[in-house]
Structure formats: structure tokens, C-alpha cells
Amino acid sequence: MALAVMLVIYVVLINNLTQGSYLIKNYNKQMDTLLTQNKNLQTSFAESGFLGNVQDRVQALSFEKTTQITYVQLLDNSLGMAK
């Protein structure tokens, strides 16, 4: 009789442990989904806020993408080369 009671208690405890593990797994999945959504929302907010204003300003000022880079040559006696 005692063995049967212990077996029933064991099954109940294992069932509770499995349910807890399943809940933790689901909560972790939900947390990952929410973190991804949060990152996406932060990106959209940044683009619509500051970056959106910058892009509008760039278009208003008719800025163009550079096609050629020119470097400034420093002379030997210039302040930038002084030691």
C-alpha cells in the first residue's frame, strides 16, 4: 500500500515539474518575441523621429552622395605635423 502511495506522489510531482518546465519554456519564447518587437519599435521610433527629420532636411538642402574623395595635403611645416 505504501509503495502505491509513493508511486502516485512521484507521478504527481513529475507532472508538476513537467508543467513548470513547459511554462518556463513558453515564457522564454514570449520574452524573446517581445525583445525582438521592442528592438524593431525602437528602430522605427529613431527613424521616424530624429533620422526622419535628418532625411527630410537632407532632401530639402539637396545634398548628394559623394562620388570622389579628395584628401587635404598637409605641408611639412604645418601645425598638424608639428612634434
C-alpha positions as CSV (number, residue, x, y, z in Angstrom):
1,M,0.0,0.0,0.0
2,A,2.8,2.4,0.9
3,L,4.5,1.7,-2.4
4,A,1.4,2.6,-4.3
5,V,1.0,5.9,-2.4
6,M,4.7,6.7,-3.1
7,L,4.2,5.9,-6.8
8,V,1.2,8.2,-7.0
9,I,3.0,11.0,-5.3
10,Y,6.0,10.5,-7.6
11,V,3.8,10.7,-10.7
12,V,2.1,13.9,-9.4
13,L,5.4,15.6,-8.6
14,I,6.9,14.7,-12.0
15,N,3.7,16.0,-13.6
16,N,4.1,19.3,-11.7
17,L,7.8,19.5,-12.7
18,T,6.9,19.0,-16.4
19,Q,4.2,21.7,-16.3
20,G,6.6,24.1,-14.7
21,S,9.3,23.4,-17.3
22,Y,6.7,23.9,-20.1
23,L,5.6,27.2,-18.7
24,I,9.2,28.5,-18.4
25,K,9.9,27.5,-22.0
26,N,6.8,29.3,-23.2
27,Y,7.7,32.4,-21.1
28,N,11.2,32.4,-22.6
29,K,9.7,32.3,-26.1
30,Q,7.3,35.1,-25.3
31,M,10.2,37.1,-23.8
32,D,12.3,36.6,-27.0
33,T,9.4,37.7,-29.2
34,L,8.8,40.8,-27.1
35,L,12.5,41.7,-27.1
36,T,12.6,41.5,-30.9
37,Q,9.4,43.6,-31.2
38,N,11.0,46.1,-28.8
39,K,14.1,46.4,-30.9
40,N,12.0,46.9,-34.0
41,L,9.9,49.6,-32.3
42,Q,13.0,51.4,-31.1
43,T,14.4,51.4,-34.6
44,S,11.2,52.7,-36.1
45,F,10.9,55.4,-33.5
46,A,14.5,56.5,-34.2
47,E,13.9,56.6,-37.9
48,S,10.6,58.4,-37.6
49,G,12.0,60.8,-35.0
50,F,15.5,62.1,-35.4
51,L,16.6,60.2,-38.5
52,G,13.3,61.0,-40.3
53,N,13.9,64.7,-39.7
54,V,17.5,64.4,-40.9
55,Q,16.4,62.7,-44.1
56,D,13.8,65.4,-44.7
57,R,16.4,68.1,-44.1
58,V,18.9,66.4,-46.4
59,Q,16.3,66.3,-49.2
60,A,15.4,70.0,-48.6
61,L,19.0,71.1,-48.8
62,S,19.6,69.0,-52.0
63,F,22.6,67.1,-50.6
64,E,24.1,64.5,-52.9
65,K,26.1,61.4,-52.2
66,T,29.8,61.9,-52.8
67,T,31.4,60.0,-55.7
68,Q,35.0,61.1,-55.2
69,I,37.1,61.7,-52.1
70,T,39.8,64.3,-52.0
71,Y,42.3,64.4,-49.2
72,V,43.8,67.6,-47.8
73,Q,47.6,67.5,-48.1
74,L,49.5,68.8,-45.1
75,L,52.8,70.6,-45.5
76,D,55.8,69.5,-43.6
77,N,55.9,72.7,-41.6
78,S,52.2,72.8,-40.8
79,L,50.8,72.8,-37.3
80,G,49.2,69.4,-37.8
81,M,52.6,67.8,-38.4
82,A,54.4,69.6,-35.5
83,K,56.1,67.5,-32.9
